[in-house]
């Protein structure tokens, strides 16, 4: 594994030109991994990116800069493949976590209903998408129109929001949770709670597992970053 690059700049600052925000490293424009100039739709997002670069020590650790990584992904990854990203998000509608429920034990059934029923209802009201709820390991009968509606609404988002949506869908296994996060219906912490309900219940019931807890800690950190990214986009 290669050693992290040395810090080569003194400070990162936010710049603005014609209503577009960017980040400069000692007055040199910050560029993405593919060499494109980084631009941000809001000052808050540019400030968050600059803060991550200012927080670096003598070595640049990309893993400690999740907001930067999401912003880079929006430009390098999402912008050239918007239709594919939207289709990816919509595909989770067919197996949405919020719609596939346990039939036992009763406590888990109740927790799932309490956490997920409001999101299913929100999807129906806010997204005009009705996803059926099923119990056990059975396939849900999803109307093609519902998946098409999810894809269309994903495609209507800007590149940065679509990036967050795609990441949240993959992280949670749920299009509903992803849309709720990007719309501000859920915070990062709330997204983590509803997405990991089953996992947390298992650890609570059967005892803590170091590997399982470490995985959930990583998921929590990713949800936290997504929540901060979305908040900066909406600022």
ZADRENDO-965428 format. One record per residue: residue number from 1; chain; x, y, z of N, C-alpha, C, CB in turn. Coordinates in steps of 0.05 Angstrom, whole numbers, plus 32768, in hexadecimal, padded with zeros to 4 digits. Each point is the difference from the previous one (the first is absolute). Glycine has a CB too. Layout:
 resi chain  npx  npy  npz capx capy capz  cpx  cpy  cpz cbpx cbpy cbpz
  NUM     A    X    Y    Z    X    Y    Z    X    Y    Z    X    Y    Z
...
% end
This chain:
 resi chain  npx  npy  npz capx capy capz  cpx  cpy  cpz cbpx cbpy cbpz
    1     A 8011 7FE8 8000 7FEF 8018 8000 8012 8019 8000 7FDB 7FE7 8019
    2     A 801F 802C 7FD5 8010 8018 7FFE 7FFC 8012 8018 7FFE 7FFD 7FCF
    3     A 8017 8012 8038 7FFE 8012 8017 7FF0 8019 7FF8 802D 7FEF 8011
    4     A 7FC3 801B 8002 7FF0 8018 7FFA 8012 8017 7FF8 7FDE 7FF2 8021
    5     A 8018 801E 7FCC 8010 8017 7FF6 8005 8014 8016 7FEC 7FF9 7FD2
    6     A 802A 8015 802C 8006 8015 8014 7FEF 8018 7FFA 802F 7FF0 8004
    7     A 7FCA 801E 8011 7FF1 8019 7FFD 8012 8014 7FF2 7FE4 7FF8 802A
    8     A 8012 8014 7FC0 8011 8012 7FEF 7FF5 801C 8000 800B 7FD9 7FE4
    9     A 7FE2 802E 802D 7FF4 801A 8000 7FFE 800A 801D 7FE6 7FF5 7FD6
   10     A 8018 8025 802D 7FFD 800C 801B 7FE3 8002 8009 802A 801A 7FF7
   11     A 7FC5 7FED 7FF7 7FE4 8003 8008 7FED 7FFC 7FE8 800E 8020 8024
   12     A 7FD9 7FD8 7FE3 7FEB 7FFD 7FEC 7FEB 8015 8006 8008 7FCE 7FFC
   13     A 7FEF 8040 7FEE 7FEC 8015 8003 7FEA 7FFD 7FEC 8024 801F 8011
   14     A 7FC5 7FEC 7FF6 7FE9 8000 7FEE 8001 8018 7FEE 7FE4 7FE7 8022
   15     A 8017 8015 7FC5 7FFF 8017 7FED 7FE5 8000 7FF2 8032 7FFD 7FF9
   16     A 7FC6 801A 7FFD 7FE7 8003 7FF2 8003 8010 7FE6 7FE7 7FFD 802C
   17     A 800D 7FF9 7FBF 8000 800F 7FE7 7FE7 7FFA 7FF0 8033 7FFF 7FFF
   18     A 7FBE 8016 7FFB 7FE7 7FFE 7FF0 7FED 7FEC 800D 8019 800A 7FD7
   19     A 7FE5 7FF8 8044 7FED 7FEF 800E 8009 7FE3 8003 7FDE 801E 7FF0
   20     A 803A 7FDB 8009 800A 7FE5 8002 8016 8000 8015 7FF5 7FF5 7FD0
   21     A 800C 7FF7 8040 8013 7FFE 8017 8015 7FEB 7FFA 7FDC 800F 8020
   22     A 803C 7FF7 7FE8 8016 7FED 7FFC 8012 8001 8018 7FFE 8006 7FCE
   23     A 8017 7FE9 8031 8013 7FFF 8016 801C 8004 7FF4 7FE2 7FE1 801C
   24     A 802E 802F 7FF1 801B 8004 7FF7 8014 7FF7 8015 7FF1 8027 7FE4
   25     A 8024 7FCC 8013 8016 7FF8 8012 8017 8014 7FFA 7FF2 7FCE 8001
   26     A 8012 8045 8011 8014 8015 7FFB 7FFB 800D 7FE5 8022 7FE7 801C
   27     A 7FC5 8020 7FDF 7FF7 800E 7FE8 8000 7FEF 7FE7 8012 8029 8015
   28     A 7FF5 7FBE 7FED 7FFE 7FEE 7FE9 7FE6 7FF0 8002 8033 7FFD 7FFD
   29     A 7FBE 8002 7FEE 7FE6 7FF2 8001 8003 7FE3 8008 7FEE 801F 7FDD
   30     A 8001 7FD8 8035 7FFF 7FE4 8007 7FF4 7FF0 7FE9 7FFC 800B 8032
   31     A 8010 7FDF 7FC7 7FF6 7FF0 7FEA 7FF9 7FE4 8009 801C 801A 7FE0
   32     A 7FD1 7FDA 8012 7FF7 7FE5 8007 8015 7FEC 7FF9 7FD0 800E 7FF9
   33     A 802A 7FD8 800D 8013 7FEB 7FFA 8005 7FFE 7FE2 7FF0 7FE7 8029
   34     A 7FFC 8021 7FC7 8003 7FFE 7FE3 8009 801B 7FF3 7FDC 7FDD 8000
   35     A 802B 8036 8011 800B 8018 7FF6 7FED 8017 7FFA 8023 7FE4 7FEF
   36     A 7FC3 8018 8018 7FED 8015 7FFB 8000 8014 8017 7FE3 7FE0 7FE6
   37     A 8019 8039 8014 7FFF 8014 8016 7FE7 7FFB 8011 8017 8022 7FE3
   38     A 7FEE 7FDE 8037 7FEA 7FFC 8013 7FEE 8018 8001 801D 7FE0 801B
   39     A 7FCA 801D 7FE2 7FEC 8015 8004 7FEB 7FF6 8012 800A 8015 7FD3
   40     A 7FEA 7FFC 803C 7FEB 7FF8 8013 7FE8 8012 7FFC 8022 7FF0 8021
   41     A 7FC6 8005 7FE2 7FE8 8011 7FFC 7FF9 8013 8017 7FEF 7FDB 7FE5
   42     A 801D 8020 8032 7FFC 8012 8017 801A 8007 800E 7FD2 7FEC 8006
   43     A 802E 802B 8006 8018 8008 8010 8004 7FED 8017 7FF9 8030 7FF3
   44     A 7FF2 7FC6 8019 8003 7FEE 8017 800E 7FE7 7FF8 7FD6 8012 8013
   45     A 8025 7FE4 7FD5 800E 7FE7 7FF8 801D 8006 7FFA 7FD6 7FEF 7FED
   46     A 8030 8027 8006 801C 8008 7FFB 800F 8004 801A 7FF2 8015 7FD4
   47     A 8001 7FF8 803F 800C 8004 801A 8006 7FE5 800E 7FE8 802C 8004
   48     A 8006 7FC1 7FF9 8004 7FE6 800D 8017 7FF1 7FF3 7FCF 7FFE 800A
   49     A 8034 8004 7FDC 8017 7FF4 7FF2 801A 800E 8009 7FE2 7FF4 7FD8
   50     A 801E 8026 8028 8018 800E 8009 8008 7FF9 801C 7FF3 8026 7FE2
   51     A 7FF9 7FD7 8030 8006 7FF9 801C 800E 7FE5 8001 7FD8 801A 800F
   52     A 801F 7FD3 7FE0 800D 7FE5 8001 801D 8003 7FF7 7FD4 7FEA 7FF7
   53     A 8032 8026 7FF5 801C 8003 7FF7 8010 800F 8015 7FF1 8000 7FD0
   54     A 8004 8013 803D 800E 800F 8015 8006 7FEE 8018 7FEB 802A 7FF1
   55     A 8004 7FC1 8013 8003 7FEF 8017 8016 7FEB 7FFC 7FD0 8007 800A
   56     A 803B 7FF6 7FDE 8015 7FED 7FFB 801A 8008 800E 7FEB 7FF5 7FD4
   57     A 8024 7FF7 8034 8019 8006 800E 8017 8000 7FEC 7FEF 7FEB 802B
   58     A 8027 8007 7FDA 8016 8001 7FED 7FFB 7FED 7FE8 801F 800C 8026
   59     A 7FCD 7FE2 7FDD 7FF9 7FED 7FEB 7FE3 8004 7FF9 8023 7FDF 800F
   60     A 7FD6 801D 7FD7 7FE4 8003 7FF7 7FF3 7FE4 8001 800C 8028 7FE2
   61     A 7FE0 7FD6 802F 7FF2 7FE6 8003 7FE4 8002 7FF4 801B 7FF7 802B
   62     A 7FE1 7FFF 7FBD 7FE6 8002 7FF3 7FE9 7FF5 8011 8017 7FFE 7FD4
   63     A 7FEF 7FED 803B 7FEB 7FF3 8010 7FF4 8013 8015 8017 7FD4 7FF9
   64     A 7FF8 8041 800E 7FF6 8013 8014 7FF2 8017 7FF3 8025 7FF3 801E
   65     A 7FD6 800B 7FC8 7FF3 8016 7FF1 7FE7 7FF6 7FF1 802D 8018 7FFC
   66     A 7FBF 7FDE 8012 7FE9 7FF5 7FF2 7FF0 8014 7FF0 7FFE 7FDF 8024
   67     A 8001 803A 7FE5 7FF1 8015 7FF1 800E 8005 7FE6 7FEF 8015 802B
   68     A 802B 7FED 7FD6 800F 8004 7FE7 7FFC 7FE9 7FED 8022 801A 801A
   69     A 7FDF 7FCD 7FF1 7FFC 7FE9 7FEF 7FE5 8000 7FF2 801F 7FE6 801E
   70     A 7FCC 8022 7FF1 7FE6 8001 7FF4 7FFE 8015 7FEA 7FEC 7FF0 802C
   71     A 8020 8027 7FDA 8000 8016 7FEC 8010 7FF8 7FE7 7FFD 8021 8025
   72     A 801A 7FD1 7FDE 800F 7FF6 7FEA 7FEF 7FEC 7FF0 802B 8007 8019
   73     A 7FC7 7FE7 7FF5 7FEF 7FEC 7FF3 7FEA 800D 7FEF 800A 7FE0 8025
   74     A 7FEB 8035 7FE5 7FEA 800E 7FF1 800A 8009 7FE5 7FEC 800F 802B
   75     A 802D 7FFA 7FD4 800B 800B 7FE7 800C 7FEA 7FEE 8009 802B 8018
   76     A 8006 7FC4 7FF4 800F 7FEB 7FF1 7FEF 7FE8 7FF9 8029 800F 8016
   77     A 7FC4 7FEA 7FFB 7FF2 7FE7 7FFE 7FE3 8003 7FF9 801F 7FEE 8022
   78     A 7FD3 8024 7FEC 7FE3 8003 7FFB 7FFA 800F 7FE6 7FF9 7FFE 8031
   79     A 8014 8018 7FCB 7FF9 8011 7FE9 8001 7FF1 7FE6 8013 8027 8019
   80     A 8001 7FC8 7FE2 8001 7FF2 7FE6 7FED 7FE8 7FFF 802F 800E 7FFC
   81     A 7FC4 7FEA 801A 7FF0 7FE8 8000 7FE6 8003 800F 802A 7FE5 7FFC
   82     A 7FC9 8031 8000 7FE8 8007 800F 7FEA 7FEB 7FFD 800B 8030 7FFB
   83     A 7FF0 7FC7 7FED 7FEA 7FED 7FFB 8006 7FE6 800F 7FF7 8014 7FD3
   84     A 8022 7FE3 802C 8007 7FE7 800E 7FFD 8003 801E 8020 7FF5 7FDB
   85     A 7FE8 8022 8030 7FFE 8005 801D 7FE2 8000 8008 802C 801A 8000
   86     A 7FC4 7FF3 7FF0 7FE3 8001 8006 7FF3 7FE5 7FFF 7FFF 802E 7FEE
   87     A 8009 7FC2 7FFE 7FF5 7FE5 7FFE 8009 7FEF 8017 8000 8004 7FCE
   88     A 8019 8000 803B 800A 7FF1 8018 7FF0 8006 8018 802E 8002 7FED
   89     A 7FCB 8017 8018 7FF0 8007 8017 7FE4 7FF4 7FFD 8019 802B 8005
   90     A 7FDB 7FD7 7FE4 7FE5 7FF6 7FFC 7FFF 7FE1 8004 7FF7 8025 7FE0
   91     A 801F 7FCE 801A 8000 7FE2 8003 7FFB 7FF8 801C 801F 7FFD 7FDA
   92     A 7FE7 8014 803A 7FFC 7FF8 801C 7FE2 8001 8007 802D 8012 800B
   93     A 7FC3 7FFA 7FE4 7FE3 8000 8006 7FF5 7FE4 7FFF 7FFD 802E 7FED
   94     A 800E 7FC1 8003 7FF6 7FE4 7FFE 8006 7FEF 8019 8006 8004 7FCF
   95     A 800E 8004 8040 8007 7FF0 8018 8004 8013 8017 8016 7FDC 7FE3
   96     A 7FDB 8039 801E 8006 8015 8014 7FFF 7FF6 801D 7FEC 8020 7FE0
   97     A 8028 7FE6 802F 8002 7FF7 801C 7FE7 8007 800F 8031 8006 7FFE
   98     A 7FC4 8011 7FFE 7FE9 8009 8010 7FE7 7FF0 7FFA 8013 802D 8001
   99     A 7FED 7FC4 7FE9 7FE8 7FF2 7FF8 8001 7FE2 8004 7FF9 8023 7FDF
  100     A 801E 7FD3 8029 8003 7FE3 8005 8004 7FFB 801E 8015 7FFA 7FD2
  101     A 7FD6 7FFB 803A 7FFE 7FFF 801D 8003 7FE3 800A 7FE2 8028 7FFF
  102     A 8026 7FD7 801A 8001 7FE6 800E 7FE4 7FFA 800A 8030 8008 800F
  103     A 7FCA 7FDE 7FF5 7FE7 7FF8 800C 8003 7FF7 801C 7FF0 7FF3 7FD3
  104     A 8028 800D 8037 8006 7FFB 801C 801D 8007 8005 7FDE 7FDA 8002
  105     A 802A 802A 8018 7FEF 8002 8018 7FEF 801A 8000 8023 7FE5 8019
  106     A 7FCA 801B 7FF9 7FED 8016 8000 800D 801B 8006 7FDE 7FE0 800F
  107     A 8037 8020 8001 800D 8019 8007 800D 800C 7FE7 8008 7FF0 802F
  108     A 8005 7FFF 7FC0 800C 800A 7FE8 7FEB 8009 7FEC 8026 7FE1 8007
  109     A 7FC4 8010 7FF7 7FEA 8008 7FEE 7FF6 801C 8008 7FF3 7FCF 7FFA
  110     A 800A 8035 8020 7FF6 801A 8009 8014 8017 7FFB 7FE6 7FE8 8024
  111     A 8034 8012 7FE0 8014 8015 7FFB 8001 8007 7FE2 801A 7FEF 8027
  112     A 7FE4 7FFC 7FC8 8001 8006 7FE3 7FE8 8011 7FF8 8018 7FD4 7FF8
  113     A 7FD1 8025 8012 7FE8 8010 7FFA 8002 801D 8009 7FE5 7FD6 8003
  114     A 8026 802D 8015 8002 801B 800B 8014 8011 7FF0 7FF5 7FEE 802D
  115     A 8021 8006 7FCA 8015 800E 7FF2 7FF9 8004 7FE2 8021 7FEE 8021
  116     A 7FD4 7FFD 7FD3 7FFE 7FFF 7FE3 7FE4 8008 7FF5 8022 7FDD 8001
  117     A 7FC9 801F 800E 7FE6 8007 7FF6 7FFE 801E 7FF8 7FEC 7FDC 801D
  118     A 801F 8036 7FF4 7FFF 801C 7FF9 800F 8006 7FE6 7FFD 800B 8030
  119     A 8019 7FE6 7FCA 800F 8005 7FE7 7FF1 7FF6 7FE8 802A 7FFD 801A
  120     A 7FC8 7FEC 7FE9 7FF0 7FF6 7FEA 7FE9 8013 7FFA 800B 7FD1 800D
  121     A 7FE9 803A 8008 7FEB 8014 7FFC 800B 801A 7FF4 7FE7 7FEC 8027
  122     A 8030 801C 7FE2 800D 8018 7FF5 8006 7FFC 7FE2 8014 800B 802D
  123     A 7FF6 7FDD 7FCC 8005 7FFB 7FE4 7FE7 8002 7FEF 8026 7FE3 800D
  124     A 7FC4 8013 7FFE 7FE7 8002 7FF1 7FF6 801D 7FFD 7FF4 7FD2 8012
  125     A 8010 803E 8003 7FF6 801B 8000 8013 8013 7FF2 7FE7 7FF7 802A
  126     A 8032 8008 7FDD 8014 8013 7FF6 800B 7FF9 7FE4 800B 800A 802F
  127     A 7FF8 7FDC 7FCC 800C 7FF7 7FE7 7FEB 7FF6 7FED 8029 7FF5 8018
  128     A 7FBE 8007 7FF2 7FEB 7FF4 7FEF 8007 7FE4 7FF7 7FF2 802E 7FF1
  129     A 801C 7FC4 8021 8009 7FE4 7FFA 7FF5 7FEE 8016 802A 8010 7FE8
  130     A 7FC6 7FDD 8010 7FF4 7FED 8013 800F 7FE5 7FFE 7FD2 8017 7FFD
  131     A 803E 7FE3 8017 800E 7FE7 8001 7FF2 7FED 8013 802C 8017 7FF5
  132     A 7FCE 7FD1 8002 7FF1 7FED 8012 8012 7FF5 8016 7FE3 7FF4 7FD9
  133     A 8011 8007 803E 800F 7FF4 8017 7FFA 7FE3 8000 7FFD 802B 801A
  134     A 8018 7FC4 7FE9 7FFD 7FE3 8001 800E 7FF5 8018 7FFD 7FFE 7FCE
  135     A 7FFB 7FEA 803B 800D 7FF3 8017 800F 7FE7 7FF6 7FDC 8012 801F
  136     A 8039 7FE9 7FEF 8010 7FE8 7FFA 8010 8003 7FE6 7FDD 7FE5 8017
  137     A 802E 8004 7FE0 8011 8000 7FE8 7FEF 7FFB 7FE8 8028 7FF0 801A
  138     A 7FCA 8025 7FDD 7FEF 7FFE 7FE8 8005 8019 7FEF 7FDD 7FE5 8019
  139     A 801E 8018 7FCE 8004 8016 7FED 7FE8 8012 8001 801E 7FE4 7FE3
  140     A 7FE6 8036 801D 7FEA 8013 8000 7FF8 8004 7FE3 8011 8017 802A
  141     A 7FD5 7FED 7FD2 7FF5 8006 7FE6 8001 801E 7FFB 7FE1 7FD7 8002
  142     A 8034 8031 7FF1 8005 801D 7FFC 7FF6 8008 7FE4 8028 7FFF 801F
  143     A 7FC8 8016 7FE0 7FF6 800A 7FE7 8018 800E 7FF1 7FD1 8007 8013
  144     A 8033 7FF3 7FD3 8015 800C 7FF1 7FFF 801F 8001 8000 7FD8 7FE2
  145     A 7FE8 8032 8020 7FFD 801D 8002 800E 800C 8019 7FD5 7FFC 7FE6
  146     A 802A 7FF5 8030 800D 8009 8018 801E 8003 7FFD 7FDB 7FEA 801B
  147     A 8031 8002 7FD8 801D 8001 7FFC 8007 8016 7FEC 8004 7FCF 800A
  148     A 7FEB 8035 7FE2 8005 8015 7FED 7FFE 801B 800E 7FEE 7FE4 7FDB
  149     A 8000 801F 8037 7FFD 8019 800F 8018 8006 8011 7FCE 7FFA 8000
  150     A 803C 7FF1 800D 8018 8003 8010 8018 8009 7FEF 7FEF 7FDD 8020
  151     A 8014 8017 7FC9 8016 8007 7FEE 7FFD 801D 7FF6 8004 7FD0 7FF2
  152     A 7FE4 8038 8007 7FFC 801B 7FF6 8006 8014 8015 7FDD 7FEF 7FE1
  153     A 801B 800C 8038 8005 8013 8015 801E 8001 8007 7FD2 7FF8 8012
  154     A 803B 7FF2 7FEC 801D 8000 8004 800E 8010 7FEB 7FFD 7FD3 8016
  155     A 7FFB 802A 7FD1 800C 800E 7FEA 7FFB 801E 8001 7FFB 7FD8 7FE4
  156     A 7FF0 8030 802A 7FF9 801D 8002 8013 800F 8014 7FD1 7FF4 7FF6
  157     A 803E 7FFD 8019 8013 800C 8014 8019 800A 7FF2 7FEE 7FE2 8024
  158     A 801F 8031 7FE9 801A 8009 7FF6 8015 7FEA 8005 7FF4 8031 8008
  159     A 8024 7FD2 7FED 8014 7FEC 8002 8008 7FFA 801D 8011 800E 7FD3
  160     A 7FF1 8007 803D 8008 7FFC 801C 7FEB 7FF1 8010 801C 802A 7FFC
  161     A 7FCB 7FDE 8001 7FEB 7FF3 800E 7FFC 7FE3 7FF6 7FE9 802C 8007
  162     A 801B 7FCF 7FDF 7FFE 7FE5 7FF6 8016 7FEF 800A 7FEA 8012 7FD7
  163     A 802D 7FF9 802D 8017 7FF2 800C 7FF8 7FF7 801C 8021 801A 7FE5
  164     A 7FD5 7FF8 802C 7FF8 7FF9 801B 7FEA 7FEB 7FFF 800D 802D 8010
  165     A 7FE0 7FD6 7FDE 7FEA 7FED 7FFE 800A 7FE4 7FF9 7FE2 8025 7FF1
  166     A 8030 7FD9 7FFC 800A 7FE6 7FF8 8010 7FF3 8016 8002 8011 7FD1
  167     A 800F 7FFF 803D 800F 7FF5 8016 7FEE 7FF7 8017 8026 801E 7FF4
  168     A 7FC5 7FF1 8012 7FEE 7FF9 8015 7FF0 7FE7 7FFA 7FFD 8030 800C
  169     A 7FFB 7FCD 7FDB 7FF1 7FE8 7FF8 8011 7FE7 8003 7FE5 801C 7FE0
  170     A 8034 7FE6 8016 8011 7FE9 8003 8007 7FF9 801D 8013 800B 7FD4
  171     A 7FF0 800A 803C 8007 7FFC 801C 7FE9 7FF4 8010 801F 8026 7FFC
  172     A 7FC9 7FE2 7FFE 7FE8 7FF8 800F 7FF1 7FE9 7FF4 7FFD 802E 8010
  173     A 8006 7FCE 7FD6 7FEF 7FEC 7FF3 7FE4 800A 7FFC 801C 7FDC 8013
  174     A 7FE0 803E 7FEC 7FE5 800C 7FFF 8000 8019 7FF0 7FF6 7FEC 802C
  175     A 7FF9 8014 7FC0 7FFB 8019 7FF1 7FF1 8014 8011 7FFF 7FE7 7FD5
  176     A 7FEF 8010 803C 7FF0 8012 8011 8012 800E 8014 7FD9 7FE2 7FFB
  177     A 8039 8010 8012 8012 800D 8013 8012 8014 7FF1 7FFF 7FD6 801D
  178     A 800A 8022 7FCB 8012 8012 7FF1 7FF2 801A 7FF9 8018 7FD8 7FEE
  179     A 7FD0 8026 8007 7FF1 8018 7FF9 7FF9 8011 8019 7FED 7FE8 7FD9
  180     A 800D 800A 803D 7FF9 800F 8019 8018 800F 800A 7FDE 7FDE 800B
  181     A 803A 8016 7FF3 8018 800D 8009 8007 8019 7FEE 8011 7FD4 8011
  182     A 7FED 8028 7FD5 8007 8016 7FEE 7FEC 8017 8002 8016 7FDF 7FE1
  183     A 7FD1 801B 8025 7FEB 8014 8001 8001 800F 801B 7FE4 7FE5 7FE1
  184     A 802B 8011 8032 8001 800C 801B 7FEB 7FF4 8013 8010 802A 7FEA
  185     A 7FE1 7FC2 800C 7FED 7FF3 8011 800E 7FF0 8017 7FE0 7FFC 7FD9
  186     A 8037 7FFA 8021 8011 7FF2 8014 801B 800D 8002 7FE8 7FD5 7FF6
  187     A 8023 802C 8022 801B 8009 8004 8012 7FE8 7FFC 7FF2 8024 8021
  188     A 8028 7FE0 7FDF 8013 7FEA 7FFE 7FFC 7FEC 8017 8020 801E 7FE9
  189     A 7FDD 7FEC 802F 7FFC 7FEF 8017 7FE6 7FF0 7FFE 801A 8020 801C
  190     A 7FD1 7FED 7FDB 7FE7 7FF2 7FFD 8001 7FEC 7FE9 7FE8 8028 8011
  191     A 8027 7FDE 7FDA 8003 7FED 7FEA 800E 7FE7 800A 8002 8025 7FE0
  192     A 8013 7FDF 8030 800E 7FE9 800C 7FED 7FEF 8011 802B 801A 8000
  193     A 7FC5 7FF3 8010 7FEF 7FF1 8013 7FEC 7FEF 7FF1 8005 8025 8021
  194     A 7FEE 7FE6 7FCA 7FEB 7FF0 7FF2 800D 7FEB 7FEE 7FE1 8028 8002
  195     A 8037 7FDE 7FF4 800D 7FED 7FED 800D 7FE8 800F 8008 8027 7FE1
  196     A 7FFF 7FDD 8038 800E 7FEA 800E 7FEF 7FF5 8016 802B 8016 7FF6
  197     A 7FBB 7FEE 8009 7FEE 7FF6 8015 8003 7FE2 8004 7FE0 8025 7FF4
  198     A 8020 7FCC 7FF7 8003 7FE2 8003 801A 7FF9 800C 7FE3 7FFA 7FD9
  199     A 8033 8012 801E 801A 7FFA 800B 8003 8007 801D 8013 8008 7FD3
  200     A 7FE3 800F 8035 8001 8008 801C 7FEF 7FEE 8011 8007 802F 7FF2
  201     A 7FE2 7FC8 8004 7FEF 7FED 800F 800E 7FE6 8004 7FD7 8016 7FED
  202     A 8037 7FE0 7FFF 800F 7FE7 8003 8016 8002 8015 7FF6 7FF5 7FD0
  203     A 8019 8021 8030 8015 8003 8013 7FF4 8003 801C 801D 8016 7FDE
  204     A 7FCD 7FF8 8024 7FF2 8003 801A 7FF6 7FE5 800B 7FF3 802F 7FF2
  205     A 8003 7FC1 7FFC 7FF4 7FE7 8008 8014 7FEA 8005 7FD8 800C 7FE7
  206     A 803C 7FF2 8008 8014 7FEA 8002 801B 8008 800B 7FE8 7FED 7FD9
  207     A 801B 802C 802D 8019 8009 800C 8012 800F 7FEC 7FFD 7FDA 801F
  208     A 8013 8038 7FEB 8012 800F 7FEF 8015 7FEF 7FF3 7FF9 8027 801E
  209     A 800D 7FE0 7FC9 8014 7FF2 7FF1 8013 8015 7FF5 7FE0 7FDA 7FF3
  210     A 803A 8022 8013 8014 8014 7FF9 8000 8007 7FE2 801B 7FF1 8027
  211     A 7FE4 7FFA 7FC9 8001 8004 7FE3 7FE7 800E 7FF6 801D 7FD8 7FFB
  212     A 7FCC 801F 8010 7FE6 800C 7FF8 7FFF 801D 8009 7FEA 7FD4 8003
  213     A 801F 8032 8015 7FFF 801B 800A 8013 8012 7FF0 7FF5 7FEF 802D
  214     A 8022 8007 7FCB 8013 800F 7FF0 7FF4 8007 7FE5 8027 7FEA 8018
  215     A 7FCB 8003 7FDC 7FF3 8005 7FE7 7FEA 8016 8003 8009 7FD1 7FF1
  216     A 7FE8 802D 8024 7FEB 8014 8005 800C 801C 8005 7FE2 7FDC 8012
  217     A 8035 8024 7FFB 800D 801A 8005 8008 800D 7FE6 8011 7FEF 802C
  218     A 7FF8 8001 7FC1 8007 800A 7FE5 7FE7 800B 7FF2 8027 7FE0 7FFD
  219     A 7FC3 8011 8005 7FE7 8008 7FF4 7FF7 801A 800C 7FF4 7FD0 7FF7
  220     A 800E 8032 8024 7FF8 8019 800E 8010 8018 7FF6 7FF4 7FE5 8028
  221     A 8026 8017 7FD4 8012 8016 7FF7 7FF8 8008 7FE3 8025 7FEF 801D
  222     A 7FD3 7FFE 7FD3 7FF8 8006 7FE4 7FE6 8010 8000 8017 7FD7 7FF0
  223     A 7FD6 8020 8021 7FE7 800F 8002 8004 801C 800B 7FE8 7FD5 8007
  224     A 802A 802E 800C 8007 801A 800B 800A 8012 7FEA 800A 7FEC 802D
  225     A 8009 800A 7FC2 800B 8010 7FEA 7FEA 8007 7FEC 802C 7FE9 8006
  226     A 7FC3 8004 7FF4 7FEA 8006 7FED 7FEE 8015 800B 8002 7FD2 7FEE
  227     A 7FF8 802C 802C 7FEF 8015 800C 800C 801B 7FFF 7FEE 7FDD 801E
  228     A 802C 8025 7FE7 800D 801A 7FFF 8002 800B 7FE4 801A 7FF3 8028
  229     A 7FEB 7FFA 7FC5 8001 8008 7FE4 7FE5 800B 7FF6 8023 7FDD 7FF8
  230     A 7FC8 8015 800F 7FE5 800A 7FF8 7FF9 801A 800E 7FF1 7FD0 7FF9
  231     A 8016 8033 8020 7FFA 8019 800E 800F 8017 7FF3 7FFA 7FE6 802B
  232     A 801F 8015 7FCC 800F 8015 7FF3 7FF3 8007 7FE5 802A 7FF1 8017
  233     A 7FCC 7FFB 7FDB 7FF2 8006 7FE7 7FE7 8010 8003 8013 7FD5 7FEF
  234     A 7FE0 8027 8028 7FE6 800D 8005 8003 801B 800E 7FEB 7FD3 8002
  235     A 802E 8034 8006 8004 8018 800F 7FFC 8019 7FEF 8020 7FE7 801D
% end
